[in-house]
Amino acid sequence: GGASVANVAARWVLDSEVVPAVILGARNAEHVDDHLRMFAFDLDDEDRAAIRGVLAKGRAPTADSYQWERGGQF
């Protein structure tokens, strides 16, 4: 098995030098167990490059997140 998408995403954010924490939710004990697996692996340079490649294909935001929350365009 591998890491879940949620765990890879959380690990990616936690590995950032400017993000000290993530907020995770769990509806049941299985989710807690899955979240704990996030600390059982590290992303290597190849992983980070692959993630950056996927992100580069997406749309870049045109404003900050506060404007999106107020109904502004992404």
Distance bins in CASP14 RR format, pairs under 12 A and 6 or more apart:
PFRMAT RR
TARGET T0000
AUTHOR 0000-0000-0000
RMODE 2
METHOD distances of the structure
MODEL  1
1 7 0 0 0 0 0 1 0 0 0 0 0
1 37 0 0 0 0 0 1 0 0 0 0 0
1 40 0 0 0 0 0 1 0 0 0 0 0
1 41 0 0 0 0 0 1 0 0 0 0 0
2 8 0 0 0 0 1 0 0 0 0 0 0
2 34 0 0 0 0 0 1 0 0 0 0 0
2 37 0 0 0 0 1 0 0 0 0 0 0
2 38 0 0 0 0 0 1 0 0 0 0 0
2 40 0 0 0 0 1 0 0 0 0 0 0
2 41 0 0 0 0 1 0 0 0 0 0 0
2 47 0 0 0 0 0 1 0 0 0 0 0
3 9 0 0 0 0 1 0 0 0 0 0 0
3 10 0 0 0 0 1 0 0 0 0 0 0
3 11 1 0 0 1 0 0 0 0 0 0 0
3 12 0 0 0 0 0 1 0 0 0 0 0
3 34 0 0 0 0 1 0 0 0 0 0 0
3 35 0 0 0 0 0 1 0 0 0 0 0
3 36 0 0 0 0 0 1 0 0 0 0 0
3 37 1 0 0 1 0 0 0 0 0 0 0
3 38 1 0 0 1 0 0 0 0 0 0 0
3 39 0 0 0 0 0 1 0 0 0 0 0
3 40 0 0 0 0 1 0 0 0 0 0 0
3 41 1 0 1 0 0 0 0 0 0 0 0
3 42 0 0 0 0 0 1 0 0 0 0 0
3 43 0 0 0 0 1 0 0 0 0 0 0
3 47 0 0 0 0 1 0 0 0 0 0 0
4 10 0 0 0 0 1 0 0 0 0 0 0
4 11 0 0 0 0 0 1 0 0 0 0 0
4 24 0 0 0 0 0 1 0 0 0 0 0
4 30 0 0 0 0 0 1 0 0 0 0 0
4 31 0 0 0 0 0 1 0 0 0 0 0
4 33 0 0 0 0 0 1 0 0 0 0 0
4 34 1 0 1 0 0 0 0 0 0 0 0
4 35 0 0 0 0 1 0 0 0 0 0 0
4 36 0 0 0 0 0 1 0 0 0 0 0
4 37 1 0 0 1 0 0 0 0 0 0 0
4 38 0 0 0 0 1 0 0 0 0 0 0
4 40 0 0 0 0 0 1 0 0 0 0 0
4 41 0 0 0 0 0 1 0 0 0 0 0
5 11 0 0 0 0 0 1 0 0 0 0 0
5 12 0 0 0 0 0 1 0 0 0 0 0
5 34 0 0 0 0 0 1 0 0 0 0 0
5 38 0 0 0 0 0 1 0 0 0 0 0
5 51 0 0 0 0 0 1 0 0 0 0 0
5 54 0 0 0 0 0 1 0 0 0 0 0
6 12 0 0 0 0 0 1 0 0 0 0 0
6 13 0 0 0 0 0 1 0 0 0 0 0
6 22 0 0 0 0 0 1 0 0 0 0 0
6 24 0 0 0 0 1 0 0 0 0 0 0
6 25 0 0 0 0 1 0 0 0 0 0 0
6 26 0 0 0 0 0 1 0 0 0 0 0
6 31 0 0 0 0 1 0 0 0 0 0 0
6 34 1 0 0 1 0 0 0 0 0 0 0
6 35 1 0 0 1 0 0 0 0 0 0 0
6 37 0 0 0 0 1 0 0 0 0 0 0
6 38 0 0 0 0 1 0 0 0 0 0 0
7 13 0 0 0 0 0 1 0 0 0 0 0
7 14 0 0 0 0 0 1 0 0 0 0 0
7 22 0 0 0 0 0 1 0 0 0 0 0
7 24 0 0 0 0 1 0 0 0 0 0 0
7 31 0 0 0 0 0 1 0 0 0 0 0
7 33 0 0 0 0 0 1 0 0 0 0 0
7 34 1 0 0 1 0 0 0 0 0 0 0
7 35 1 0 0 1 0 0 0 0 0 0 0
7 36 0 0 0 0 1 0 0 0 0 0 0
7 37 1 0 1 0 0 0 0 0 0 0 0
7 38 1 0 1 0 0 0 0 0 0 0 0
7 39 0 0 0 0 1 0 0 0 0 0 0
7 40 0 0 0 0 1 0 0 0 0 0 0
7 41 1 0 0 1 0 0 0 0 0 0 0
7 42 0 0 0 0 0 1 0 0 0 0 0
7 43 0 0 0 0 0 1 0 0 0 0 0
8 14 0 0 0 0 0 1 0 0 0 0 0
8 15 0 0 0 0 0 1 0 0 0 0 0
8 34 0 0 0 0 0 1 0 0 0 0 0
8 37 0 0 0 0 0 1 0 0 0 0 0
8 38 0 0 0 0 1 0 0 0 0 0 0
8 40 0 0 0 0 0 1 0 0 0 0 0
8 41 0 0 0 0 1 0 0 0 0 0 0
8 42 0 0 0 0 0 1 0 0 0 0 0
8 43 1 0 0 1 0 0 0 0 0 0 0
8 47 1 0 0 1 0 0 0 0 0 0 0
8 48 0 0 0 0 0 1 0 0 0 0 0
8 50 0 0 0 0 1 0 0 0 0 0 0
8 51 1 0 0 1 0 0 0 0 0 0 0
8 54 0 0 0 0 0 1 0 0 0 0 0
9 15 0 0 0 0 0 1 0 0 0 0 0
9 16 0 0 0 0 0 1 0 0 0 0 0
9 19 0 0 0 0 0 1 0 0 0 0 0
9 22 0 0 0 0 1 0 0 0 0 0 0
9 24 0 0 0 0 0 1 0 0 0 0 0
9 35 0 0 0 0 0 1 0 0 0 0 0
9 38 0 0 0 0 1 0 0 0 0 0 0
9 43 0 0 0 0 0 1 0 0 0 0 0
9 47 0 0 0 0 0 1 0 0 0 0 0
9 51 0 0 0 0 1 0 0 0 0 0 0
9 54 0 0 0 0 0 1 0 0 0 0 0
9 55 0 0 0 0 0 1 0 0 0 0 0
10 16 0 0 0 0 0 1 0 0 0 0 0
10 19 0 0 0 0 0 1 0 0 0 0 0
10 21 0 0 0 0 0 1 0 0 0 0 0
10 22 1 0 1 0 0 0 0 0 0 0 0
10 23 0 0 0 0 1 0 0 0 0 0 0
10 24 1 0 0 1 0 0 0 0 0 0 0
10 25 0 0 0 0 0 1 0 0 0 0 0
10 34 0 0 0 0 0 1 0 0 0 0 0
10 35 1 0 0 1 0 0 0 0 0 0 0
10 36 0 0 0 0 0 1 0 0 0 0 0
10 37 0 0 0 0 0 1 0 0 0 0 0
10 38 1 0 1 0 0 0 0 0 0 0 0
10 39 0 0 0 0 1 0 0 0 0 0 0
10 41 0 0 0 0 0 1 0 0 0 0 0
10 43 0 0 0 0 0 1 0 0 0 0 0
11 19 0 0 0 0 0 1 0 0 0 0 0
11 22 0 0 0 0 1 0 0 0 0 0 0
11 24 0 0 0 0 0 1 0 0 0 0 0
11 35 0 0 0 0 0 1 0 0 0 0 0
11 37 0 0 0 0 1 0 0 0 0 0 0
11 38 1 0 1 0 0 0 0 0 0 0 0
11 39 0 0 0 0 1 0 0 0 0 0 0
11 40 0 0 0 0 1 0 0 0 0 0 0
11 41 1 0 0 1 0 0 0 0 0 0 0
11 42 1 0 0 1 0 0 0 0 0 0 0
11 43 1 0 1 0 0 0 0 0 0 0 0
11 44 0 0 0 0 0 1 0 0 0 0 0
11 47 0 0 0 0 1 0 0 0 0 0 0
11 48 0 0 0 0 0 1 0 0 0 0 0
11 51 0 0 0 0 1 0 0 0 0 0 0
12 19 0 0 0 0 1 0 0 0 0 0 0
12 22 0 0 0 0 1 0 0 0 0 0 0
12 38 0 0 0 0 0 1 0 0 0 0 0
12 41 0 0 0 0 0 1 0 0 0 0 0
12 42 0 0 0 0 0 1 0 0 0 0 0
12 43 1 0 0 1 0 0 0 0 0 0 0
12 47 0 0 0 0 1 0 0 0 0 0 0
12 48 1 0 0 1 0 0 0 0 0 0 0
12 49 0 0 0 0 0 1 0 0 0 0 0
12 50 0 0 0 0 0 1 0 0 0 0 0
12 51 1 0 1 0 0 0 0 0 0 0 0
12 52 0 0 0 0 1 0 0 0 0 0 0
12 54 0 0 0 0 0 1 0 0 0 0 0
12 55 0 0 0 0 1 0 0 0 0 0 0
13 19 1 0 1 0 0 0 0 0 0 0 0
13 20 0 0 0 0 0 1 0 0 0 0 0
13 21 0 0 0 0 1 0 0 0 0 0 0
13 22 1 0 1 0 0 0 0 0 0 0 0
13 23 0 0 0 0 0 1 0 0 0 0 0
13 24 0 0 0 0 0 1 0 0 0 0 0
13 38 0 0 0 0 0 1 0 0 0 0 0
13 43 0 0 0 0 0 1 0 0 0 0 0
13 51 0 0 0 0 0 1 0 0 0 0 0
14 20 0 0 0 0 1 0 0 0 0 0 0
14 21 1 0 0 1 0 0 0 0 0 0 0
14 22 1 0 1 0 0 0 0 0 0 0 0
14 23 0 0 0 0 0 1 0 0 0 0 0
14 24 0 0 0 0 0 1 0 0 0 0 0
14 35 0 0 0 0 0 1 0 0 0 0 0
14 38 1 0 0 1 0 0 0 0 0 0 0
14 39 0 0 0 0 1 0 0 0 0 0 0
14 41 0 0 0 0 0 1 0 0 0 0 0
14 42 0 0 0 0 0 1 0 0 0 0 0
14 43 0 0 0 0 1 0 0 0 0 0 0
15 22 0 0 0 0 0 1 0 0 0 0 0
15 38 0 0 0 0 0 1 0 0 0 0 0
15 39 0 0 0 0 0 1 0 0 0 0 0
15 41 0 0 0 0 0 1 0 0 0 0 0
15 42 0 0 0 0 1 0 0 0 0 0 0
15 43 1 0 0 1 0 0 0 0 0 0 0
15 44 0 0 0 0 0 1 0 0 0 0 0
15 45 0 0 0 0 0 1 0 0 0 0 0
15 47 0 0 0 0 1 0 0 0 0 0 0
15 48 1 0 0 1 0 0 0 0 0 0 0
15 51 0 0 0 0 0 1 0 0 0 0 0
16 22 0 0 0 0 1 0 0 0 0 0 0
16 43 0 0 0 0 0 1 0 0 0 0 0
16 48 0 0 0 0 0 1 0 0 0 0 0
16 51 0 0 0 0 0 1 0 0 0 0 0
22 35 0 0 0 0 1 0 0 0 0 0 0
22 38 0 0 0 0 1 0 0 0 0 0 0
22 39 0 0 0 0 0 1 0 0 0 0 0
23 35 0 0 0 0 0 1 0 0 0 0 0
24 31 0 0 0 0 1 0 0 0 0 0 0
24 32 0 0 0 0 1 0 0 0 0 0 0
24 34 0 0 0 0 1 0 0 0 0 0 0
24 35 1 0 1 0 0 0 0 0 0 0 0
24 36 0 0 0 0 0 1 0 0 0 0 0
24 37 0 0 0 0 0 1 0 0 0 0 0
24 38 0 0 0 0 1 0 0 0 0 0 0
24 39 0 0 0 0 0 1 0 0 0 0 0
25 31 1 0 0 1 0 0 0 0 0 0 0
25 32 0 0 0 0 1 0 0 0 0 0 0
25 34 0 0 0 0 0 1 0 0 0 0 0
25 35 1 0 0 1 0 0 0 0 0 0 0
26 32 1 0 1 0 0 0 0 0 0 0 0
26 33 0 0 0 0 1 0 0 0 0 0 0
26 34 0 0 0 0 1 0 0 0 0 0 0
26 35 1 0 0 1 0 0 0 0 0 0 0
26 36 0 0 0 0 0 1 0 0 0 0 0
27 34 0 0 0 0 0 1 0 0 0 0 0
27 35 0 0 0 0 0 1 0 0 0 0 0
28 34 0 0 0 0 0 1 0 0 0 0 0
28 35 0 0 0 0 0 1 0 0 0 0 0
29 35 0 0 0 0 0 1 0 0 0 0 0
29 36 0 0 0 0 0 1 0 0 0 0 0
30 36 0 0 0 0 0 1 0 0 0 0 0
30 37 0 0 0 0 0 1 0 0 0 0 0
31 37 0 0 0 0 0 1 0 0 0 0 0
31 38 0 0 0 0 0 1 0 0 0 0 0
32 38 0 0 0 0 0 1 0 0 0 0 0
33 39 0 0 0 0 0 1 0 0 0 0 0
33 40 0 0 0 0 0 1 0 0 0 0 0
34 40 0 0 0 0 0 1 0 0 0 0 0
41 47 0 0 0 0 1 0 0 0 0 0 0
42 48 0 0 0 0 0 1 0 0 0 0 0
43 49 0 0 0 0 1 0 0 0 0 0 0
43 50 0 0 0 0 1 0 0 0 0 0 0
43 51 1 0 0 1 0 0 0 0 0 0 0
43 52 0 0 0 0 0 1 0 0 0 0 0
44 50 0 0 0 0 1 0 0 0 0 0 0
44 51 0 0 0 0 0 1 0 0 0 0 0
45 51 0 0 0 0 0 1 0 0 0 0 0
45 52 0 0 0 0 0 1 0 0 0 0 0
46 52 0 0 0 0 0 1 0 0 0 0 0
46 53 0 0 0 0 0 1 0 0 0 0 0
47 53 0 0 0 0 0 1 0 0 0 0 0
47 54 0 0 0 0 0 1 0 0 0 0 0
48 54 0 0 0 0 0 1 0 0 0 0 0
48 55 0 0 0 0 0 1 0 0 0 0 0
49 55 0 0 0 0 0 1 0 0 0 0 0
49 56 0 0 0 0 0 1 0 0 0 0 0
50 56 0 0 0 0 0 1 0 0 0 0 0
50 57 0 0 0 0 0 1 0 0 0 0 0
51 57 0 0 0 0 0 1 0 0 0 0 0
52 58 0 0 0 0 0 1 0 0 0 0 0
55 61 0 0 0 0 0 1 0 0 0 0 0
58 74 0 0 0 0 0 1 0 0 0 0 0
59 73 0 0 0 0 0 1 0 0 0 0 0
59 74 1 0 0 1 0 0 0 0 0 0 0
60 74 0 0 0 0 1 0 0 0 0 0 0
61 67 0 0 0 0 1 0 0 0 0 0 0
61 68 1 0 0 1 0 0 0 0 0 0 0
61 72 0 0 0 0 0 1 0 0 0 0 0
61 73 0 0 0 0 1 0 0 0 0 0 0
61 74 1 0 1 0 0 0 0 0 0 0 0
62 68 0 0 0 0 1 0 0 0 0 0 0
62 72 0 0 0 0 1 0 0 0 0 0 0
62 73 1 0 0 1 0 0 0 0 0 0 0
62 74 1 0 0 1 0 0 0 0 0 0 0
63 69 0 0 0 0 0 1 0 0 0 0 0
63 70 0 0 0 0 1 0 0 0 0 0 0
63 71 0 0 0 0 1 0 0 0 0 0 0
63 72 1 0 0 1 0 0 0 0 0 0 0
63 73 1 0 0 1 0 0 0 0 0 0 0
63 74 1 0 0 1 0 0 0 0 0 0 0
64 70 0 0 0 0 0 1 0 0 0 0 0
64 72 0 0 0 0 0 1 0 0 0 0 0
64 73 0 0 0 0 0 1 0 0 0 0 0
64 74 0 0 0 0 0 1 0 0 0 0 0
65 71 0 0 0 0 0 1 0 0 0 0 0
65 72 0 0 0 0 0 1 0 0 0 0 0
65 74 0 0 0 0 1 0 0 0 0 0 0
66 72 0 0 0 0 1 0 0 0 0 0 0
67 73 0 0 0 0 1 0 0 0 0 0 0
67 74 0 0 0 0 1 0 0 0 0 0 0
68 74 1 0 1 0 0 0 0 0 0 0 0
END
